[in-house]
Amino acid sequence: MTWTSRPVLAAAIATLTLVAVACGGTTPSRMTDPAAVLDAADAAGEAAGRTGGDRAAILAARADLAAVLRRVPDVRAAVAEGLSMAVEGPPDPALAQLAAAGLRAEADAADRARAERDEAGVAEARRNAAAIMAAVERIAGILGVPAATAQTGESGQALVPSRALALSLLCRVEADRLEETDTAGRWVSVADTFEAIGRPYPAAYAHYRAGAATLRDRGVREDAHAALAAALTTAIRLGARPLIEEIGTLARHARIDLEASDGADLPVPAPATAGRLGLTDRETEVLGFIAAGWSNQEIGDALFISRKTVSVHASHIFDKLGAGNRSEAAAIAHRLGLDVDAPPPPGSIRRDEAV
C-alpha cells in the first residue's frame, strides 16, 4: 500500500492533526476534542490495514497523543504492533518515536500504580518497558548511537545533535523515570539536544521533567522554578494545553508560583483520573475535604449528609485508592492531582481567628 492510497493518507492526516493538538502546531482549545481525533485516527488506521511503508509513522503519531491523553492501552497496542515490525531488518526511524511514547506511558502507568499500591501494575509496566528498551538498544546499535552516558563519539568528537540521538536519550531517561532514577541533569541534556535540532515541544516536555525530578530529589527549588518556567513559556507559545496543565498541576503541588506570560491563571486540569479509579462525583468531593483535613462530621455538615454516610463514602474511597487510612488517602489524592481546593476545616479557621 503506497503513501498516495486513500486510507493511508487519511490516517496520516488524522495523526498529524492529533500530534499538532498535543505538541503544539495549533491551539488545542480551538480544535476538536483530542480524544475524538485519536479515535478517528484509529478508525482510519484500521481502514489502511496493517502493512505499508508508512505504518510505523502512523503508529508513532497515534501513540504520541495517546500517551499525552494517558490512554495506556492504546499506547501499548501501538507499541506491540511496532515492536513486531522491529524484529529484523533495518529499523524504521519512526519506531524510535514510537518507543519514546511507549516508555512515557509505562513510566506514567508505574507512577500511578505506586500511588495506588498496585505492585502488579508496577511489574507490568517494568516488563513492557524492558521489551521496548531491548528494541531501542538494537536500533541505537544499528544507527551507531552511543550509550546514554557517552559525551563523545568513537572519534573523540562531541556528539552531533540529531533526531536519532535525541530520541535515544529520551527513551533511556524515560526508562529511568519508571524506576524513579532519572535525574534533572539527564532531562536537561535531552532538552538541549531537542532544542539544537529545532524540536521545541519535546524540549519543553524535557524541561518539565527536569523540574519534576529536581522537586522529587529535593533539589534547589530555584532550579525547579527555572525548568518549569522554561517549559511553560514554550508550551504556551505552542498552544500545547495538555503540557500546560501538567506543568500547572506540578507547580501548584510544589507551591511554585508560575503564571502565563500574559498573567492569566494556569488552566485547572479536568478530573479524569477520578473516573479511572472508579470514584463517583460525591466520593471525589469527599476526598477533597479529607485531603484538606476535614473530619467526617465537618464534611457531613458541609454537604448536608450524615456522618455515617460520610464514613461509608470514605471507606469506598480507601478501597478504590488502596489507602489504609485518611493520611494515605490524602497523600494519594495529592500525588494524583485529586486534592481539590477545599477550604481549611472549620476548626482550624476558628483557631486561626482566635490567635
HELIX and SHEET records of a PDB file:
HELIX    1   1 ARG A    6  CYS A   23  1                                  18    
HELIX    2   2 PRO A   28  ARG A   30  5                                   3    
HELIX    3   3 PRO A   34  ALA A   48  1                                  15    
HELIX    4   4 ARG A   55  VAL A   68  1                                  14    
HELIX    5   5 VAL A   72  SER A   84  1                                  13    
HELIX    6   6 ALA A   94  ALA A  115  1                                  22    
HELIX    7   7 GLU A  119  LEU A  143  1                                  25    
HELIX    8   8 ARG A  163  LEU A  178  1                                  16    
HELIX    9   9 ALA A  184  ALA A  196  1                                  13    
HELIX   10  10 PRO A  200  ARG A  216  1                                  17    
HELIX   11  11 ARG A  221  LEU A  238  1                                  18    
HELIX   12  12 ARG A  241  HIS A  253  1                                  13    
HELIX   13  13 ALA A  272  ARG A  276  1                                   5    
HELIX   14  14 ASP A  281  ALA A  291  1                                  11    
HELIX   15  15 ASN A  296  LEU A  303  1                                   8    
HELIX   16  16 ARG A  307  LEU A  321  1                                  15    
HELIX   17  17 ARG A  326  LEU A  336  1                                  11    
HELIX   18  18 PRO A  346  ALA A  354  1                                   9    
END                                                                             
